Amino acid sequence: MFVLISFLLLVSSTSSHTIFKYTIEEKSPLGTIVTDFSQELRLNTSAFFRIYELLPFNENFFAVDNQTGQLKVRSRLDRDQMCSRQQCSCDSCEVILQLLVDIQGKSLSKLVQIKIKDLNDHSPNFPPQSIIPIIHIKENVPLGYRIVLPYANDPDEGSNSVQSYRLHGLNSDDFDIDFSSFDIPYLIVRSSLDRQRQSFYSLTLIASDHGDQSRSDSIQLDIRIVDSNDPIPTFLQTVYNVDIREDTVIGTTILNIEAISDKNEKIFYELLTESPFIIDRLTGQIQLSKALDYEREKSYRLTIKAYEQSIPTYANIFIRIIDVNDNPVSIRILVEGNTTLQHKESDKTVLFTPENTLVGTIIAHVILNDLDSFANGNPYLQLRTSEPPLPLIYKLIYQNNFQNLKLYSLILHQTLDRETKSIYDNIQFLAYDSGTPTLHTQLVISLNITDVNDCIPKLLTNSSIYQVNENNPIGYLIDRLRAYDCDLGDNARVGYRLLNQSNLLILNSQTGELSLNQSIDFEKLNRFHEKNRTTIDLDFLIELRDYGQPSLSNQTKITLRIHDMNDHSPEFDQHQSYNWTYSKEMLQPGIVLGRIIATDADSGLFGFLHYSIRSLNPCLILNITSLGYVYIPHEFPITTCSLSPSSTFEVTATDYDPINARSTTQTLIINLHSNSSPEEFLPKLLPLSLQRTTIDVHTKDHTAFIIDITTLNNRTYEPRISLNHNHLVPCWNISSSGELRLISRPSASSYFLSFDLVDDYTQNHLTYKLQIDICNSSILNSCQLFRSSNNKLVLIYAMSLALSITFLCIVIFSIIICLCCRKSQQHNDKLASMHHHSFLQYNDDYHNEKIDTASDQYKSASDSTIRDDDHDSACIVNGHSASSTTSSNDTWYNRKESTIEMQPTSVYQYDIKLAELLRKNPNPPCIYLSDLPPIPQSSSTDYGFSSLNLSKSSSTSTISNHQPEVLVERSTKMKSFISSHECVV
């Protein structure tokens, strides 16, 4: 139902044609303006006007100005000739035009009806064949006797044609004129005719029209009154009316004319009018001598003369041709708007319609015309196809019954898409007439959908990313771009244009060939030297534009993915020294001698390096990490062979190219000297397998350890380590390469540090935990005890299983041992108790003296020790000494060297663990310390670490001989804290 209603609305909207009607007088001057369509249609914009005459024989009477829309007279208008030629109806001569207006791409159709107004430009005219020389009338004819008179013709219309006849002359009142039927004037006798009174009348017959300026014509009418005995034939009827079919066979008798004679004399007949008929002179039979054509002549008026001897008489015959349905309907197609018409050689008509034609647009008109009469004409149209559905419907918008003319509009009612269906073939227009039998005409057309540039060109490619290796040859062809446009012709022809302003690419606008104009250097493109970037994407915009009107374009992004090639070899840092000098004592297992750095301009595996080192001296073996740290292997044995003063090594840096690796070799020279300085310090390499280690507090601001992060997941390319405790950042510092430093005073004696290890290339991740114990090398054996305690803890865990097994045996033997050694054990316990009592008494004396000296504004020696909660070390002070210059805020591991005034009291610092060892020995020997050895003066301080501060300072201070020696920490390096003259007990 919805579809039906939509269809009816569409039909009703397209069939509402308004007919513009105008009237113009015939014989108007050429160029006379009939109307102005711009004003008629109230157009405020420019338009294009065209007109078509619906009937082809109207000979273009009118023309329209294409720009202004003024309709003007083009050729001479003669209504009378148009009527005689059947170009219009003689009763109302009208010309039907179709007006087409194109307004901004839209088409408007109107019908224009122009009526040709008749002028009284013709006078009545008596044709020669109708003129009767002499009319003979017997004197004894009754009143009202009728005699056919000659008739006049006037091609004008209506009142401008013959409207009356009259007689003029002497005694013209004896007669009258009857002009009431068949347009034939009759002479009527009004008075008794007397030959003796008047035997001859010479009258004038005047035919007049009734126009504005009446026109008339006249002939001389001679009437002779004859004796009643004179032989004058008489027609049985003076007017004959005959209807004859136009398909009557030639030779057919259509009428028998008969006249009678008073004396039974032979009557002869004669046809005065030229026509397709003939009359038998003796019998009066009228026969068809030529073929009739209703379409050429629809009626005939014949004048027949009959005579016996010399006096004739006249009669008129009206022959009306009856139409026969012998003319099929003619079909003409008049295109409209952007639709074009073409006739093929195979009598096939093709309509070409653009695919962007809007639904509801009239694309053409179908004109049906039948030359037969209305009864046999009155054509109508049918539309058929063998390939439904059709995108067209038709609607009758005008008809003219006189000319059997009908005008149909072909209306588009479906959206056209050439890309979906380009042709609708075998469309049949069937035109039927209304005759019997019905005749029909068939016109087969094809509706071709012409292309409109409505398709946007698209790039045909499997991928918009093109893989290009660097160092390409100039002119390297990347691809031939192919674009697809579903249109045809120029609408489908595509041109290519590169929108980026680049000297790198060349794009052929016609063929679409995409080539490189330069050789690409990946390293120049990688401006920020991002090692992880092995490819760089360069984006370009390609414009695809067709050659249609208007042109359509499309932009497509393509990407050149530039791949790095291994075209650079590793390069060692030329600003770095490769001649390192160390003392022999520094060459300990695990010590890192320095770092060698090489770079590779490539990226990815081509730019990541790993190192190898080859020793040319078998007595000194070195190893190197993937980050370039040169170290002595942990398993390096104390060599028995003598080391030469200089050893040469070959360090090779190699990239990770799995196919064609590049490498570079650098010579490294290790120089040795025998003198060692206590300030010389080198970090140790700390493997990831180690979970606990000790750091000397005096290594603050120096790299204490280097964590070997290159062993992450067995192989790393770009490892990086970071401390994940934010609150420990002010105390500890670790570089991304693993160099660990203590940068401020520690607040605890042991730390648990957690590190994040990430390989920026492989994104492998590992969390590493390390326990670091703080020791003070200034205290004798402090750092060694930390190591031994660590080893002791390991041994305890290892021996726990063995102890548990032998526990039962120990219990049994312990009873026997206790019984045997009881007496000796009591003696030893007594001595140990005495020693312990003296040791505690010593501490009590110290604390008492501390209270006494506080009032003398001396600083307590306990202020110089570590905090009370730090149980790793303690301070044992001689009760007869105190320091007056040491600040209470200085700690025992961070005291600066200063010059003080010596007091008679000495302060000694001991490790609590050392004190415990002494306490367990009842009779400890006296321990004397030797003087500190002098610091060797090395000729070279280059240890491979440019960041290490290895400044030397004096190891001794000037102290008065008469004063006791007092411990003063002069540097962060470990110093002797007991005088060589003192005895440690």
C-alpha positions, 0 to 999 in steps of 0.5 A: 500500500505504501509503495502504491501511494508513493507511486501515485504521488509521484505520477500526480506530481509529474503530471501537473503540467500547466499550459501557457496559452497565448494569442497572436494575429496571423501575418504578424511581423517577423520578430514579434514578441509573443511572451517573455518566459523569464518574466512568466516563470519569475526567474531571478537567475540565468537559464537556458530556454529551448522550444520544440513543436509537437508536430513536425510539419509546423515548420518552426513558426516560433523561436525562443531566445536561449538566454532571455527566454523571449518567444518571437515569431520566426516565419510568416503566419498564415492561418488560412494556409495552415488550415488548408494544409491541415497544420491546424484546425480551420475552426481554431488554429492552434500551435502546440509547443513544448518549452524546456528550461534548464535552471542551474542543472535542473530541467523544467518543462512546460506546454505552450499553446499559441492560437493564431487569430484570423484576420479578414484578409480574404474576400469571398471568391467564386470558383470557376467550376461553380459559375453557371453562364445562364440559368434557364427557368420555365415560366410556369414553375411554381413559387418557391422553385429552387435552383442551385446557384454558384457558391463562393469560397472564403478561407477565413474563419468564422465571421470572416468567411462567407456569411451571406448572399444577395442579388442586385439588379433590376427586378431582383425582388422576383427572386430570393436567396436561401443560404441555410444548408450545406453552404450552398446558395439556392435561388428561390422564385418569389414571383410568377414568371412571365416570359412575355413580361420579362424574359431575361434578368441580368442580376449580380450575385454578391457573396459577403463576409461579416468581418470588421471590414466586410469583404465581398465578391460578385458574379454576373448572374443571367437568368433567362425565362423560357417558354414552358414548352421548351425542352429543359431537363430536370434533375430529380434532386438538385443536391446529392449527398454521398458518403464513400469510403476512402478504400473504395476500389477505382471504377466503383459506381458511387452514384447514378444521376438522373434527369428527366425530359419533358419530351423523352429526349436523350439527356446528356451529363457533364461533370464541371468540377475537376475531381477523382470522379468521372460521369458517364455522359449518357447514363449519368453514372458517377464512378471513382477514377482515382484512389481516395485519401481521407487524410489528403481530402476529406470531401468533394463538391461536384457541379453536374450539368444535364442538357437535352439540346442546348438548354442545360440544368445544374445540380450539386453533389456533396461527396464526403469521404469516410475514413478507413483505419489505414494509417498506423500511429506514428511515434516520435520521441522528444528528449528533454534535459540532459537526455540524448537520442540516437538512431542506430543503423539497425532501426534501434533507438537509443536514449542516453540518460545520465546516471545522476538524473533525479527521480521524478525527472521527465527525461523524454516525451513520446508524441503519438499522432494518427492521420486518420479521423478521431474515430480511427485515431485516438491513439494510446501508448503501452510500455513493455519490456522483456527485462523488468523492472523498468526505471520509467513510467509514462503519463499523458499530459496533452491531447488534441482531438482534431489532429489525433495528437497525444503527448506522454511524458517519460518519467524516471521513478527509480534511482539510476546507477550505471555501475550497477546496471548500465543499460536497459535493453528491449524497451517496447513502446506500443502505440494503438489506435481506436480503429477497427481493426486496431492498428499498432506501431512498435518502437524498440528503444534501449535506455543507456545510462551514461556515466557521471563522475560520481566515483572517487578514485581509490588506490589498489594496493595490498598494503600501504606500507613499503619496505625499503632498505637504506643505501638504496640505488638512486632511481630504485622503483618502489611500486607502480601505483594502480588506481581504480575508478568505477566510472568510464572514460575521462571520469575513470582516468586517474592522475597521481600527485605527491602532496609532500614537498620532498626530494626523496620520492618521485611520482609519475603523474601518468603511470603512477611509478613511485621511485626513490630520487636519493639514496637513504641514510638511515642514520641521518633519519634517526636524528636522536640516535634511538638504538631501539629503532630499527625502522623509520616510517616516512609518511607521504600523501598521494592525491588521486584525481580523475579527469572528469568534470567536475574532477573528483579526488582522493588522498591516500597515505602511503608509508615508506618503512626504512630499514637499518642495514649493518653498514657501520663498524664499531668505533672505539672512543678516541678520547679515551686512554687505552694505557692503564697503570695499576699497582700489583696489589690492586690486581685482585680477583673480581676487581674492575680495572676500567671500562672501554666504550665503543659505539656503532651508528647502526640501530637494533642488533646492528648497533648493540655491541658486545666485547671480547678481550684476548691477552697476549700475556699468559700470566695476566688473564682479563675478562670483559662484560658486554658493557665494556667493563674490564675485570679480573675474573673471580676465579683468577688464581694467584699467578706464580709467574712473574708479571711483566711491567706492561701487558698488551690486550686486544679488545674486540667490539662486535655487533649482534648481526646474526649474518654478517657481524662487524667488529673492530679491535682496539689495543689495551695496555696494562702497566704495573708498578710495585708501589701501592697507595692506601688511597688507590681504590678499584671497584669489584664486579658483582655478579647477579648470583651474589645476594649479599656483600659488604661495603666499606664506609670509606668508599663513599662517593666512589664506585664500590661495586659494578653489578654485572647486569649483562648476565640478565637472562643469559644475554642482554643487548641494552640492559639498564638497572635502577633502584626501586626504593625512592626513600633510599635514593638520597643515600645510594646511587646506581648508574644505568650500567650498574655502577653502585655508589654510597653518596651519603652517610648511612643510617643503618649498618645493613641495607636490603636494596632492590633493583629493577633490571630491564633490557630496553631492546627485548623488554626482559625484566628482572628484580634483583635483591642485594643485602649490603652490610656497612663496615669500617676499614678504620677498625681493625679486621672490621670488614674482614669479620663481616666477610668471615661472619658471612662465611660462618653463617654459610658454614653453620647452615652446611654443618647443621645436618651433620651436627644433628646426626652426631648429636647422640654420640656427642651426648654420650661422650660429653658425660665422660669428658665432663667427669674427666675434665671437671676440675680443670674446667673449674680453674679455667672458669675462675680465670675467665671470670676474673678477666671479664670482671676487669673488662667490665670494670674498665668500662665502668671507669670510663663511664664515670669519667665521662660524667665527671668531664662533662662539666669541664665542657669536654665532649664525651667520647661516646658522642664520637661513636655510632648510635646506641642501637648499632651493635656492630662496633663500640668505643672503648675509651682510656679513662685518662683522656678526652678530645676537646676538638671533635664535634659531637655531630661527627661520626667515627666513619666521617670525621675530617682531618684536623689539627687539635690540641693534645690532652693527656687522655688517649681515646681508642676505638675497638671493634666489639667483636675484636674485644670479644675475641680478646676476652675469651683469651685469658692471657692475650699476648701484647700486640704491637703495630708497625708504622704505616708504609709510605704511599707509593708515588705512581707515575700514572693515575689512569685506572680506566675510571675517569670518575674516581677521585684518587687524590693522595693525602699524607698518612701521618701527622705531626704530633708532639713527642711528649704527648700521648698519641691520639687517633685522628681520622685524616681521610676516608681511607683506613688509618692506624688507630693504635700507636706503635708504642702502645700495647693492645691487650 
